[in-house]
Structure formats: structure tokens, C-alpha cells
Amino acid sequence: MKYVNYLRGEYTAHMSMFEALPSLFPQISTVGELLQNCIKNGGKILLCGNGGSAADSQHIAAEIVGRFKKERKGMPAIALTTDTSILTSVGNDYGYDYIFARQVEALCTPKDVLIGLTTSGNSANVVRAIEAANAMGATTIGLTGGTGGKLNALCKHNIIVPNDVTARIQEAHIFIGHSLCEIIESD
């Protein structure tokens, strides 16, 4: 019973953050349609992030490749966070800031979409990946929080969760990711 008041406070903060999300629904819908069209036109979705955002990248990619709610053919998505040999070799040879950009150079095409997850919008390796995708003409999406950081100026669409607490932003990111998966599958 020691943590009941703490949990009430966290729950209240969580619910408050979710009450602010409807303002993002038009942007989430637009991005979902963009992802649908990417796949319809032979493109793929690439995702990257660090820590919890790396896990969310993998989670969203798995829902797209496997299935979310609907039985269907697998769709192309790649989490750039999963290959430890690439991550460690690129990190060693070029630096940690390039672990995603190098993969974007190798795997991304102008028909593709790169989604960068970073709660601050300023993670150097995500920023460099977005820059690399932009340089090749791919579409770039940010999932951020707070002010949106550097991704505001770099992404075609930056979905900014209106909160400054990392845990709240990540809770919203997985809701947004699930929503995008549902939109992708709906067609």
C-alpha cells in the first residue's frame, strides 16, 4: 500500500497526457495514409530510435511485418536497431552518431519512409539518419515530444507529443505506433 499515492499520481499524469492527444489525430491520420501509400507503391518503412525508442521501433516494425489486428500478407518494415553486428561495427568504425545513417544509406530508397523516434527530437544518430534519408529523397517522419527538437526542421511530418516527461512521451508513441499500424492495415 506504500505506493498507492505514487501510482495515482502517475496514472493522473498518464491520463492527462492522453487527453491532449486528440489534437494530433489529423496529423496521425495523414501520416498513416502516407505509410499506406508508401507500401502500396512498393516502398518500405524503416524505423530507428535509442533505448525505449529502439524497443518501440522494433515493436512497430513487428506489427507491420507480422500483423497488427488483421490477417493479411506481411508488409515491409525494418527496425534499424536490431543488427548488433552492424550497430557495433559502424559505431566502432564511424562513431555512434552514424549507426542509423549508414543503414539508411544502404537500405533506404526514395520510395521509402524513415520514422525516427526520439523523445527530445535531438538524438544525434536519429538526426543523422533523417538527414541521410532526406538527402536521398525518402519521406521522413519524426515521433518526438516536448518542443520536437531538431527534427522539427528536418522531417516532412514531426508528430510531437505535448509533454516533457520521457515515460509519458513513450507511452504516447506506442499508442501512435499502434494507430499507424491500424491505419496501414485498414486498406
C-alpha positions as a LaTeX table, in Angstrom:
\begin{tabular}{lrrr}
\hline
Residue & $x$ (\AA) & $y$ (\AA) & $z$ (\AA) \\
\hline
Met1 & 0.00 & 0.00 & 0.00 \\
Lys2 & 3.07 & 2.19 & 0.29 \\
Tyr3 & 2.98 & 3.25 & $-3.38$ \\
Val4 & $-0.74$ & 3.79 & $-3.92$ \\
Asn5 & $-0.50$ & 7.58 & $-3.93$ \\
Tyr6 & 2.54 & 7.45 & $-6.22$ \\
Leu7 & 0.60 & 5.23 & $-8.64$ \\
Arg8 & $-2.40$ & 7.58 & $-8.53$ \\
Gly9 & $-0.12$ & 10.45 & $-9.47$ \\
Glu10 & 1.43 & 8.52 & $-12.36$ \\
Tyr11 & $-1.99$ & 7.44 & $-13.58$ \\
Thr12 & $-3.24$ & 11.04 & $-13.45$ \\
Ala13 & $-0.19$ & 12.23 & $-15.41$ \\
His14 & $-0.71$ & 9.45 & $-17.97$ \\
Met15 & $-4.38$ & 10.27 & $-18.44$ \\
Ser16 & $-3.66$ & 13.99 & $-18.68$ \\
Met17 & $-1.16$ & 13.33 & $-21.46$ \\
Phe18 & $-3.67$ & 11.14 & $-23.33$ \\
Glu19 & $-6.35$ & 13.83 & $-23.03$ \\
Ala20 & $-4.05$ & 16.12 & $-25.03$ \\
Leu21 & $-3.57$ & 13.64 & $-27.90$ \\
Pro22 & $-6.78$ & 14.32 & $-29.91$ \\
Ser23 & $-5.13$ & 17.48 & $-31.26$ \\
Leu24 & $-2.65$ & 15.15 & $-33.01$ \\
Phe25 & $-5.29$ & 12.93 & $-34.66$ \\
Pro26 & $-5.36$ & 14.84 & $-38.01$ \\
Gln27 & $-1.57$ & 14.58 & $-38.27$ \\
Ile28 & $-1.55$ & 10.90 & $-37.24$ \\
Ser29 & $-4.23$ & 10.20 & $-39.87$ \\
Thr30 & $-2.20$ & 12.00 & $-42.56$ \\
Val31 & 0.95 & 10.06 & $-41.65$ \\
Gly32 & $-1.00$ & 6.77 & $-41.60$ \\
Glu33 & $-2.26$ & 7.42 & $-45.14$ \\
Leu34 & 1.27 & 8.34 & $-46.21$ \\
Leu35 & 2.52 & 4.98 & $-44.84$ \\
Gln36 & $-0.31$ & 3.13 & $-46.62$ \\
Asn37 & 0.67 & 4.78 & $-49.90$ \\
Cys38 & 4.35 & 4.04 & $-49.32$ \\
Ile39 & 3.62 & 0.32 & $-49.08$ \\
Lys40 & 1.11 & 0.36 & $-51.97$ \\
Asn41 & 3.77 & 1.98 & $-54.16$ \\
Gly42 & 6.41 & $-0.65$ & $-53.40$ \\
Gly43 & 8.23 & 1.19 & $-50.63$ \\
Lys44 & 9.13 & 0.09 & $-47.12$ \\
Ile45 & 9.08 & 1.63 & $-43.68$ \\
Leu46 & 12.34 & 1.97 & $-41.73$ \\
Leu47 & 12.39 & 2.89 & $-38.05$ \\
Cys48 & 15.08 & 3.91 & $-35.57$ \\
Gly49 & 15.49 & 5.15 & $-32.02$ \\
Asn50 & 17.52 & 4.65 & $-28.85$ \\
Gly51 & 16.67 & 2.83 & $-25.62$ \\
Gly52 & 12.91 & 2.63 & $-25.17$ \\
Ser53 & 12.50 & 4.22 & $-28.60$ \\
Ala54 & 14.63 & 1.40 & $-30.07$ \\
Ala55 & 12.25 & $-1.10$ & $-28.50$ \\
Asp56 & 9.27 & 0.85 & $-29.84$ \\
Ser57 & 10.86 & 0.86 & $-33.32$ \\
Gln58 & 11.17 & $-2.92$ & $-33.18$ \\
His59 & 7.63 & $-3.30$ & $-31.82$ \\
Ile60 & 6.09 & $-1.20$ & $-34.61$ \\
Ala61 & 8.13 & $-2.94$ & $-37.32$ \\
Ala62 & 7.00 & $-6.32$ & $-35.97$ \\
Glu63 & 3.33 & $-5.27$ & $-36.12$ \\
Ile64 & 3.77 & $-4.19$ & $-39.76$ \\
Val65 & 5.70 & $-7.26$ & $-40.91$ \\
Gly66 & 3.65 & $-9.76$ & $-38.90$ \\
Arg67 & 0.20 & $-8.37$ & $-38.34$ \\
Phe68 & $-1.50$ & $-5.94$ & $-36.04$ \\
Lys69 & $-5.16$ & $-6.97$ & $-35.86$ \\
Lys70 & $-5.98$ & $-8.28$ & $-39.29$ \\
Glu71 & $-4.80$ & $-11.46$ & $-41.01$ \\
Arg72 & $-3.01$ & $-10.25$ & $-44.15$ \\
Lys73 & 0.15 & $-10.54$ & $-46.21$ \\
Gly74 & 3.31 & $-9.31$ & $-44.49$ \\
Met75 & 4.29 & $-5.73$ & $-45.24$ \\
Pro76 & 7.84 & $-4.35$ & $-45.50$ \\
Ala77 & 9.26 & $-2.69$ & $-42.38$ \\
Ile78 & 12.73 & $-2.74$ & $-40.87$ \\
Ala79 & 13.85 & $-1.62$ & $-37.41$ \\
Leu80 & 17.41 & $-0.33$ & $-37.82$ \\
Thr81 & 18.01 & $-1.10$ & $-34.14$ \\
Thr82 & 18.30 & $-4.88$ & $-34.29$ \\
Asp83 & 21.51 & $-5.95$ & $-36.02$ \\
Thr84 & 24.21 & $-5.87$ & $-33.35$ \\
Ser85 & 26.98 & $-6.58$ & $-35.83$ \\
Ile86 & 26.05 & $-3.53$ & $-37.91$ \\
Leu87 & 25.48 & $-1.35$ & $-34.84$ \\
Thr88 & 28.81 & $-2.25$ & $-33.27$ \\
Ser89 & 30.91 & $-2.20$ & $-36.44$ \\
Val90 & 29.52 & 1.14 & $-37.64$ \\
Gly91 & 29.74 & 2.52 & $-34.10$ \\
Asn92 & 33.37 & 1.42 & $-33.89$ \\
Asp93 & 34.42 & 2.49 & $-37.38$ \\
Tyr94 & 32.40 & 5.69 & $-37.84$ \\
Gly95 & 31.01 & 6.59 & $-34.42$ \\
Tyr96 & 27.72 & 6.04 & $-32.63$ \\
Asp97 & 26.15 & 9.05 & $-34.33$ \\
Tyr98 & 26.24 & 7.16 & $-37.65$ \\
Ile99 & 24.77 & 3.76 & $-36.67$ \\
Phe100 & 21.43 & 4.51 & $-38.34$ \\
Ala101 & 22.58 & 6.85 & $-41.13$ \\
Arg102 & 24.87 & 4.20 & $-42.56$ \\
Gln103 & 21.98 & 1.72 & $-42.66$ \\
Val104 & 19.78 & 4.34 & $-44.31$ \\
Glu105 & 22.46 & 4.79 & $-46.99$ \\
Ala106 & 22.48 & 1.03 & $-47.60$ \\
Leu107 & 18.79 & 0.13 & $-47.30$ \\
Cys108 & 16.63 & 3.17 & $-47.97$ \\
Thr109 & 15.31 & 4.30 & $-51.35$ \\
Pro110 & 13.34 & 7.40 & $-52.42$ \\
Lys111 & 10.13 & 5.29 & $-52.28$ \\
Asp112 & 10.64 & 4.57 & $-48.57$ \\
Val113 & 9.68 & 6.26 & $-45.31$ \\
Leu114 & 12.02 & 6.62 & $-42.34$ \\
Ile115 & 10.43 & 7.09 & $-38.91$ \\
Gly116 & 12.78 & 8.45 & $-36.26$ \\
Leu117 & 11.68 & 8.07 & $-32.64$ \\
Thr118 & 13.36 & 10.38 & $-30.14$ \\
Thr119 & 11.60 & 11.87 & $-27.13$ \\
Ser120 & 13.70 & 15.06 & $-27.35$ \\
Gly121 & 13.88 & 15.25 & $-31.14$ \\
Asn122 & 17.62 & 15.78 & $-30.77$ \\
Ser123 & 19.23 & 12.30 & $-30.66$ \\
Ala124 & 22.30 & 12.76 & $-32.88$ \\
Asn125 & 22.11 & 9.32 & $-34.51$ \\
Val126 & 18.40 & 9.74 & $-35.33$ \\
Val127 & 19.01 & 13.27 & $-36.64$ \\
Arg128 & 21.80 & 11.97 & $-38.93$ \\
Ala129 & 19.56 & 9.14 & $-40.17$ \\
Ile130 & 16.80 & 11.64 & $-41.02$ \\
Glu131 & 19.34 & 13.82 & $-42.82$ \\
Ala132 & 20.58 & 10.82 & $-44.82$ \\
Ala133 & 17.02 & 9.84 & $-45.78$ \\
Asn134 & 16.23 & 13.42 & $-46.80$ \\
Ala135 & 19.38 & 13.54 & $-48.96$ \\
Met136 & 18.18 & 10.53 & $-50.95$ \\
Gly137 & 14.62 & 11.82 & $-51.32$ \\
Ala138 & 12.87 & 9.46 & $-48.90$ \\
Thr139 & 10.00 & 10.71 & $-46.76$ \\
Thr140 & 10.87 & 11.40 & $-43.13$ \\
Ile141 & 8.62 & 11.21 & $-40.08$ \\
Gly142 & 9.50 & 12.13 & $-36.51$ \\
Leu143 & 7.87 & 10.85 & $-33.34$ \\
Thr144 & 9.04 & 13.23 & $-30.64$ \\
Gly145 & 7.91 & 15.11 & $-27.56$ \\
Gly146 & 8.50 & 18.42 & $-25.82$ \\
Thr147 & 9.31 & 21.04 & $-28.45$ \\
Gly148 & 10.12 & 18.48 & $-31.17$ \\
Gly149 & 13.79 & 19.44 & $-31.18$ \\
Lys150 & 15.92 & 19.36 & $-34.32$ \\
Leu151 & 13.51 & 17.02 & $-36.10$ \\
Asn152 & 11.06 & 19.92 & $-36.50$ \\
Ala153 & 13.23 & 21.43 & $-39.21$ \\
Leu154 & 14.18 & 18.09 & $-40.77$ \\
Cys155 & 11.08 & 15.89 & $-41.05$ \\
Lys156 & 8.22 & 16.15 & $-43.50$ \\
His157 & 5.97 & 15.36 & $-40.53$ \\
Asn158 & 7.00 & 15.53 & $-36.88$ \\
Ile159 & 4.34 & 14.20 & $-34.52$ \\
Ile160 & 5.14 & 15.96 & $-31.25$ \\
Val161 & 3.61 & 14.56 & $-28.07$ \\
Pro162 & 2.76 & 17.61 & $-25.94$ \\
Asn163 & 4.68 & 16.51 & $-22.85$ \\
Asp164 & 8.21 & 16.79 & $-21.45$ \\
Val165 & 8.35 & 13.55 & $-19.43$ \\
Thr166 & 10.11 & 10.71 & $-21.28$ \\
Ala167 & 7.83 & 7.99 & $-19.89$ \\
Arg168 & 4.67 & 9.88 & $-20.92$ \\
Ile169 & 6.07 & 10.58 & $-24.40$ \\
Gln170 & 6.96 & 6.91 & $-24.92$ \\
Glu171 & 3.51 & 5.82 & $-23.72$ \\
Ala172 & 2.02 & 8.09 & $-26.37$ \\
His173 & 4.47 & 6.89 & $-29.03$ \\
Ile174 & 3.31 & 3.31 & $-28.71$ \\
Phe175 & $-0.34$ & 4.45 & $-28.95$ \\
Ile176 & 0.56 & 6.45 & $-32.06$ \\
Gly177 & 2.53 & 3.50 & $-33.48$ \\
His178 & $-0.42$ & 1.16 & $-32.93$ \\
Ser179 & $-2.74$ & 3.70 & $-34.51$ \\
Leu180 & $-0.49$ & 3.92 & $-37.57$ \\
Cys181 & $-0.42$ & 0.12 & $-37.83$ \\
Glu182 & $-4.20$ & 0.01 & $-37.74$ \\
Ile183 & $-4.44$ & 2.65 & $-40.48$ \\
Ile184 & $-1.90$ & 0.77 & $-42.62$ \\
Glu185 & $-3.93$ & $-2.44$ & $-42.27$ \\
Ser186 & $-7.31$ & $-0.78$ & $-42.86$ \\
Asp187 & $-6.98$ & $-0.55$ & $-46.61$ \\
\hline
\end{tabular}
